[in-house]
C-alpha cells in the first residue's frame, strides 16, 4: 500500500528533474551560443580594426600592394594584397609609354659602346625599375608580375643583348706540367717500396 502511494511521487519527481535538466541544457546552450556569437563579432571587429590599423600604418608614398624584396613579407605578399584587380593590359601600355620611353630617352645620351658598362647605365636602369614598381602599384598589380618580367626581357634583348657574359674561365695547365706532376708521384711509389723492403731485410 505504501509503495502504491510513493509511486506517483517518484514519477512526478522524475518528470520535474527531466524538465529542469532540459531547461538547464537549453539555457546553457543559448548562453554558449550567445557568447560564441559575441566573441565572433568581437574577433571580427578586432580583425577589421587590425586591418585598418595595418593599412593606416603603411608608409605614405608606397603603394600598399607593392612588397619589396627587403621586406620579410615578400614571400607572403599574396596573403596581404587580395583586394586589388590588376589591369595587365593597361600596365603593359603604361610600361611601354612611360617607363620605356623615359629609359630610351636617357639611353640615347649614353654612347652605345657604354651600354654594357654597368656604371654608366645603373642610374637609368634603377629609375626604370622604380617606374615599373610605381605603375604596378598604381594599377593594383603585384610586383613583380608576368608583365614586368616580359617587359624587362624585352629591355635586355634590345639594349644589352650584345653585352658579354663574364664567366670565371680557368685556362688548362700546359700538358708538360700535367705530365710531370703525374709521373713524379707514380715514380716515387716503387722507390718507396724498395726502401721499405730493404730496411726490413737490414733489420732481420
For each residue, the residues with C-beta under 8 A, 3 or more apart:
1: 4 5
2: 5 6
3: 6 7
4: 1 7
5: 1 2 8 9
6: 2 3 9 10
7: 3 4 10 11
8: 5 11 12
9: 5 6 12 13
10: 6 7 13 14
11: 7 8 14 15
12: 8 9 15 16
13: 9 10 16 17
14: 10 11 17 18
15: 11 12 18 19
16: 12 13 19 20
17: 13 14 20 21
18: 14 15 21 22
19: 15 16 22 23
20: 16 17 23 24
21: 17 18 24 25
22: 18 19 25 26
23: 19 20 26 27
24: 20 21 27 28
25: 21 22 28 29
26: 22 23 29 30
27: 23 24 30 31
28: 24 25 31 32
29: 25 26 32 33
30: 26 27 33 34
31: 27 28 34 35
32: 28 29 35 36
33: 29 30 36 37
34: 30 31 37 38
35: 31 32 38 39
36: 32 33 39 40
37: 33 34 40 41
38: 34 35 41 42
39: 35 36 42 43
40: 36 37 43 44
41: 37 38 44 45
42: 38 39 45 46
43: 39 40 46 47
44: 40 41 47 48
45: 41 42 48 49
46: 42 43 49 50
47: 43 44 50 51
48: 44 45 51 52
49: 45 46 52 53
50: 46 47 53 54
51: 47 48 54 55
52: 48 49 55 56
53: 49 50 56 57
54: 50 51 57 58
55: 51 52 58 64
56: 52 53
57: 53 54
58: 54 55 62 64
59: 62
60:
61:
62: 58 59 66 137
63: 66 133 134 136 137 138
64: 55 58 81 137
65: 77 80 81 84 136 137 140 141 142 143
66: 62 63 133 136 137 142 143
67: 71 73 74 77 80 81 142 143
68: 71 74
69: 74
70: 74
71: 67 68 74
72:
73: 67 76 77 80
74: 67 68 69 70 71 77
75:
76: 73 79 80
77: 65 67 73 74 80 81 142
78: 81 82 142
79: 76 82
80: 65 67 73 76 77
81: 64 65 67 77 78 84 142
82: 78 79
83:
84: 65 81 140 141
85: 140
86: 91 136 139 140 141 142 145
87: 90 91 139 140 141
88: 91 92 141 145 146 147
89: 92 93
90: 87 93 94 139
91: 86 87 88 94 95 135 136 139 141 145 147
92: 88 89 95 96 147 151
93: 89 90 96 97
94: 90 91 97 98 99 135 138 139
95: 91 92 98 99 100 131 132 135 147 148 151
96: 92 93 99 100 101 151
97: 93 94 100 101
98: 94 95 101 102 131 135
99: 94 95 96 102 103 128 131 132 135 151
100: 95 96 97 103 104 128 151 155
101: 96 97 98 104 105
102: 98 99 105 106 127 128 131
103: 99 100 106 107 124 125 127 128 131 155
104: 100 101 107 108
105: 101 102 108 109
106: 102 103 109 110 124 127
107: 103 104 110 115 121 124 159
108: 104 105
109: 105 106
110: 106 107 114 115 120 121 124
111: 114 115
112: 115
113:
114: 110 111 117 120 121
115: 107 110 111 112 120 121 159 160 162 163
116: 160 162 163 164
117: 114 120 121
118: 121 122
119: 122
120: 110 114 115 117
121: 107 110 114 115 117 118 124 125 159
122: 118 119 125 126
123: 126 127
124: 103 106 107 110 121 127 128
125: 103 121 122 128 129
126: 122 123 129 130
127: 102 103 106 123 124 130 131
128: 99 100 102 103 124 125 131 132 155
129: 125 126 132 133
130: 126 127 133 134
131: 95 98 99 102 103 127 128 134 135
132: 95 99 128 129 135 136 143 148 151 152
133: 63 66 129 130 136 137 143
134: 63 130 131 137 138
135: 91 94 95 98 99 131 132 138 139
136: 63 65 66 86 91 132 133 139 141 142 143 144 145 148
137: 62 63 64 65 66 133 134 140 141 143
138: 63 94 134 135
139: 86 87 90 91 94 135 136
140: 65 84 85 86 87 137
141: 65 84 86 87 88 91 136 137 145 147
142: 65 66 67 77 78 81 86 136 145
143: 65 66 67 132 133 136 137 148
144: 136 148 149
145: 86 88 91 136 141 142 148 149
146: 88 149 150
147: 88 91 92 95 141 150 151
148: 95 132 136 143 144 145 151 152
149: 144 145 146 152 153
150: 146 147 153 154
151: 92 95 96 99 100 132 147 148 154 155
152: 132 148 149 155 156
153: 149 150 156 157
154: 150 151 157 158
155: 100 103 128 151 152 158 159 160
156: 152 153 159 160 161
157: 153 154 160 161
158: 154 155 161
159: 107 115 121 155 156
160: 115 116 155 156 157 163
161: 156 157 158
162: 115 116
163: 115 116 160
164: 116
165:
166:
167:
168:
169:
170:
171:
172:
173: 177 178
174: 177 178
175: 178 179
176: 179 180
177: 173 174 180 181
178: 173 174 175 181 182
179: 175 176 182 183
180: 176 177 183 184
181: 177 178 184 185
182: 178 179 185 186
183: 179 180 186 187
184: 180 181 187 188
185: 181 182 188 189
186: 182 183 189
187: 183 184 190 191
188: 184 185 191 192
189: 185 186 192 193
190: 187 193 194
191: 187 188 194 195
192: 188 189 195 196
193: 189 190 196 197
194: 190 191 197 198
195: 191 192 198 199
196: 192 193 199 200
197: 193 194 200 201
198: 194 195 201 202
199: 195 196 202 203
200: 196 197 203 204
201: 197 198 204
202: 198 199
203: 199 200
204: 200 201
